[in-house]
């Protein structure tokens, strides 16, 4: 490959499966979404439907040469690099001893479709495993610490105390309780000022409470704010941002179930049609973008657990969007960057104890 570019080298592939893995690595290296790859290919005069790319990378058979050429060029390979990819493909196609080397016959049919034939609200029977899909109960911060404090002593512990000592102990306890009350009051005032006047439910006065997820049309709001999730008009990336909820829906979102405890966030884009929100490359990149793209792409995480998060008193402050099956476990969809600014991006990031930038409300849309 070209020195200094550090693009994936196809010459290391010894089987069709390894060749496809390097094609996936090439896409990851390009940083382009399926929409952008298709647009790049179209600008060059190549035919590269988005669904065809997804299907090609999900199979273990060699792609046809014209499909390989369109894909590698769209990823940004140089002519010399493209020649290497084609040479390796030709060599693997003649090595029956190294695995299935025939070109994929389904690729011809794929080139005639512009989107994967997937029902955005459809279910996969394999998704219904309760042991794998059932989500945890609400996470009540601080509850674990309280539960861990076990009483000392046992039923046989002597309890007699001399009268004078008992009186001193009572006075000390009264003083300690009074001091503790003052400390707690001070902490509450500091927390209230620090959070910008948020109330007991953790949201600014006047903002609506969090709405639980339910099947149907929704506006996904960042709790405690007046921001809702949307894409930027005129772009092809599918990157999801937070924007003022007063802005029109772009795209329109809805929720669909895909098994016990799992949800799919479906988008309806005015230019690209139906799609699904998800995490690219299986969530292998810790800070992967949260983006909208075609449904049914096997390389994306498109199923989520919508986990309630609240206070020890039982009030639900919002719902975490947790990728199911991400290669980077313990992550949540998160508003990154300046969380008080419009157009801040959303990405996969570690779930935090305070859930800052990670709580959402699924407001019903009229």
PyMOL commands that set and color helices and strands:
alter all, ss='L'
color gray80, all
select helices_A, chain A and resi 10-12+16-30+34-44+50-58+65-74+79-93+96-98+106-110+125-128+130-133+143-148+163-194+280-283
alter helices_A, ss='H'
color red, helices_A
select strands_A, chain A and resi 139-140+216-222+227-231+240-244+252-257+263-269+273-279+290-293+304-310+316-323+331-335+344-350+360-364
alter strands_A, ss='S'
color yellow, strands_A
deselect
rebuild
show_as cartoon
